Amino acid sequence: MHDAEPVGQVRRQDAKDLVQLDPDHPGFRDAAYRKRRNDIARIAAQYKEGDPIPAVEYTPEEQEVWRTVWRSLAPVHQKNACKEYLAASANLNLSREIIPQLGEVSERVRKLSGFQLLPVGGLVEARDFIGNLARNVFLSTQYIRHHSVPLYTPEPDIVHELVGHAASLTVPEYVELNRAFGRAAMRVDDETLKAVVNVYWFTVEFGLALEDGRPKAYGAGLVSSFGELESFAQNAELKPFVIDDIGRTSYDPTQYQKVLFVAPSFGRMVTELMTWLDSL
């Protein structure tokens, strides 16, 4: 499975509304993990923008999950991730041994691009989540996936946020694209927002672009998921990058993508999407 958020399906968490796990979630029957998720969500719920981002004291078990993910992902990045992502990841230079604190990564990203990563306890409504991009804010979770399946998560976790999004938010063209998504999300009507969300999903989360004649991943959902990054060429139908078609294509966040869209190049993807978003 993949590591990206089903955009705009769940509200912010607060102290009275703790994390709800589906019965098929890997941690559903693990009382300690459920408590851990609730505790981390509570930290985010109590955060007020402008305050220092609260640190999470990750356990040895959680640190081992992070290391396991990196051991699997790193070689697949070299094979299937686009050069823009590889350069950004190297520039951000996340530790592969210790889970970085969100506040530390946010400050590094801010110095490189102006973006901040701010904590939330869970998924956020689409207009709020994407709209915040217009003001250089990416809303990020801080928990990590269940230790029993370190290469899978059914919702966004700190691996997805940092390995996928934080690195990408240091690429100047990608930063401008995220801001354009944010501006569009704040001004369009509800019907148009659905198309914006679909396009965001199949680009920012699961986008591919040709590089030396081969499709390479730039989407955060792909570059943070070992299984899907390794096998997208075999598991998905690869379609041409036609924005109107992408906007009409729905997605299922609970399984590998059955369809992915391949842009002629990373640069062309950014240019065409910026034109489309600014025209809405």
N, C-alpha and C positions, 0 to 999 in steps of 0.2 A: 504494500500500500504506500501512499505518498504522505508527504509531510506538510501539506498546505491547508490553509483555512478555507472552509466553505464560507465565502465572504458574506457577512451580513445576516447571520442566522440566530445569534445568541446575544443577549444583553450583557452589559457590564455586571460583574459580580460585586456583591457587597457582603458585609458581615452576616446578614440574615439570609442571604441567598447564595449558599455555597455551591461548590462545583457539583454538577450532576453528571454522573458517568452512565453511559448506556450499558445494558447487561452484557453486551459482547465486548466491552472495553477490556483490554488486558489487565487493568488494575481494579476492575469492578469488585472482585471478591477479596481484595487486599486492603484490609482495614487501615493498616499503617500508611499505605500509599494514598488512600482517600483522605486521611487526616492531613497528610503532607500537602496534597493539592489544596485542601481547604485553607491550611495555614498560609500558603504562598499567595492564594487568592486574596486572603484577608490583608496581607501586607500591601498588595496593589490597591485594594479598595480604600485603604487609609491614606494612600499617597495623595498629596496635593501638588499640582504642577507648580514648579518654582522651588520646591524643596529638594534636597539631595535625594537621588534615587536610592531607595532602601536596598541594602545588600541581602542576599540569601546565602545562608551557610549551607552549602551543598555537602551531602554525606559522602563517605567513601564509595558507597554503592552508586550514587549518582555520578560521581567523578569517573567511575569505571565505564558507565554507559557512554559518557562523552568521548572517552578514549577509544572505545569500541567503534563508535560511529566514525571517528576520524580515520581509524585504521582501514575501514572498508571504503570510505568515500574518497580519500585522497587519490588513489590510483585511478579511480573512475573519472574523477575530475579531469585528470590529464588526458584522458581518452575522449570524453564526451562533453566537456564544458567549453564554452566559447572563450576566445582569448581575452575579451573584455572582462569576463568574470574572473578568469585566472589571475589577471593582473590586479584586479581589485582585491581578491582574496589574499594575494601575496602582500599587497600594500597594507591591508588591515592587520594581517599577521596575527590572527587569533591563536592563542595557545591551544595545542592539541592534547595537552596533558591535564589541564585544569580548566573547569568551566569559567569563562570570564564573567565578571560581574556586569550586569546591564549598564550600571552607571558609568563604569570605566569605558565600555565600548561606545556608549552614547557620546561621551566626551571626545573620544578619538574620531568618531564619525562627524561630530559637529565641527571639529577643527578642519576636517578635510572637505566638507561639503555644506555645512550649515544645518544639516538634519540632526534631530534628536530622536532617541528611542525612549519612550516613556512607558511605564508599566501599566498593564491591565490584567485583570484576573482571568479573563476568558475572551471569547469572541465578541465582536462589537457589530452593531448594525452597520450595514453597508455604507450609507451616506456619511455616518460619523467616522468610520474607519478610513474610507478613501478620502473623504473631505479633509481630514486632518493633514493629509499629505500636502495640501495647498499652503499650509503654514509650517512646513518643514518638520512635521511630527509624525513618526511612525509608532503606532501603538503595539507594544510587545508583551508577550507572556514571559514568565521567568521560570516556570517549572520545567522538568525534564521528563521524558517518556518513561514508561514502566520498564524496569530492569529485565523482565522476562523476555521482552522482544525489543532489544536495543536498536534494531534497524527498521522499526515500524512505529508510527504514531498515528492515531486516527484524528488528531487535531494539532494545531500549531503549538510547538514547544520551543524552548530556548535554542535547540539545535536549528530548527527551521528559521527562527528569527535572526540568529547571529550568522550562521553559515550561509543562509540564503539571502535575507534582506539586508542585513547590516553591511555586508561586503558590497552588494550592488549599489547601496546608497552612497558609495564613495566615487562612483563613475559619473562625471559631469553630465553626459547626455542622458543617462538613466535618471539622475536626480531631476533634471528638467522635465522628463517624461512623467515621473511620479507627481511632480507639482501640477502638471497639466491634468492628470487624472483627478487630482484633488479639486482643482478649479471647476472642472466639468461636473463632478459629483455634487458640488454645492449649489449649482445653478439649474440643473436639468430637472424635468418632471419625473415622476415615479416610473413611467413607462420607459422613458429614455434611459433612466438609471439602470434598468435591467440590462440593456445592451452594454452600457459602460462596465457593469460588473462582469458580464460575460467576456468582454474584451480584456479587462484586467486579468481575469482568471487565465485566459489562454495566451497572455503575453507576460505580464509581470510575474505570474506564478508558474506558468507552464509553457513559456515561449521557447521556440527553436529558431535559429537562423543559419543559413548556409555559410560555411567557412571552408574554403578550398574544396568546394563541391560536396561537402558532407554536412548534414544537419548537426548543429552543436547547440547545447542548452544554455540559455541565459536566465530562464525563469527560476525564481527562488524555490518553488516546489520541487522542481527537477534537481537542481544542484544540491539540495539538502536531503535528498532521498536516494540511498544506495540502490534499492531495488528498481525504482522507476528510471533513474538515470542510466543504469546498466542495461535496461531492456526496452526502452521506449521504441526503438526501431523495429522490434519484433512484435510488441504488444499494441501499438497504436497505428491507426491509419493516418499517414502524414499528408496534409492538404495544403494547397497554396494559401498564401497570406492575403486574404481578401477581407477587409475589415467588416464590411456589411455582413458577410457570411459568418464571421466570428461572432458578431453581435447577436446573431439569431441562434447560435449554438449553445444549448444548455450543457451543464456539466454535473457529474456525480462525484462529490468529494470523498465517498466511501470506498472507491476502487481506483485502480490504475485508469488513466485516461484512455478512452477508446479512440479519440481523435485528437490530433495535435496539428498546429499550423506552423508552417515553415516560412519565415521571411527570407527575401533574397539576400539580405545581409543585416547585421545588427544596426548599421547606420540607417539603412532604408526603413527598417522597422520603426526606429525612433522618429524619423522625419515624417513618415506617413501617419503614424499615430498622433503625433503632435498636431498636425494639420487637421485631422479628424476631430480630435478632442476640442481644439480651439474653435471649431466650426459649430459645435453643438449649442 
